[in-house]
Amino acid sequence: MTNLTRRPGETAEFSSTPSGTEPFSFQWLKDGVNLGDATNQNYSLPSFSAELAGDYQVVVSNAFGALTSAVAPELVSALVASA
């Protein structure tokens, strides 16, 4: 997965494209903790904020086992106004 940097208010989107024997199930994680209803192939944070910054991963499983993706750090870029 790719490191992403977002400004506050921007959308952050993650996707997983597994190959192998379907059906697949998905579980997205932030900082190693399952995200409640994040069980689709794609995961979106529609209004990113500093509280949402962290390390995101997805666990993809099928009848033969499960694999966990590499970590994709999601960072916040602050806008600084000059006087």
C-alpha angles and dihedrals in degrees: 000000000000128000110249130201118196135179117232110279095023123119120253116201131188128186138182125208108191126183127206137061116351146251100069128188124206135206120181120208135197116203089346095306124114114251107229107237097011097117103124131098089255129045125195135189102198098192110027119206138171090265089062096053112115147096114309127196139163129220112210118193140176136166091293100053144284137283129197119215126232116270118272109200111215110207134189120232113205122214113224118199117214120221 
